[in-house]
């Protein structure tokens, strides 16, 4: 599987390349009252409001450090349950090919944060966890974010 390597604090994660529209610099978000702490708000990206989600907060329970390396990974809606999402990650590594189905990996590990961590594998860089974009939001969150995007 072709992936983009992303860092969530000290955790190395893999985002499937077919799920990614583009990688952007960090931008500010318009906050939405009553959302969970991992929901940073709605960011205006390429002319549309998109939910901005702190991937480190979901996976590790701590916010992503706002550094020069922090990036937004804009995900394709067809890979996120029909809604476009923007993930904030600590930094982007390289483009890699990782076999998450091999005997050396552990597929379908239910990880922290809404079950978004799907499998763990290892390569010469160490352990890497597969992020499942489709599991990032519950149906209730999708409805909330669609309503917020329409009201902007």
Beta strands, then each sheet from edge to edge (+ up, - down):
strand 1: 2-8
strand 2: 11-16
strand 3: 20-25
strand 4: 39-45
strand 5: 48-54
strand 6: 71-75
strand 7: 85-89
strand 8: 91-97
strand 9: 106-107
strand 10: 117-123
strand 11: 126-131
sheet 1: 8+ 1- 2+ 11+ 10- 9+
sheet 2: 3+ 6- 7+ 5+ 4-
end
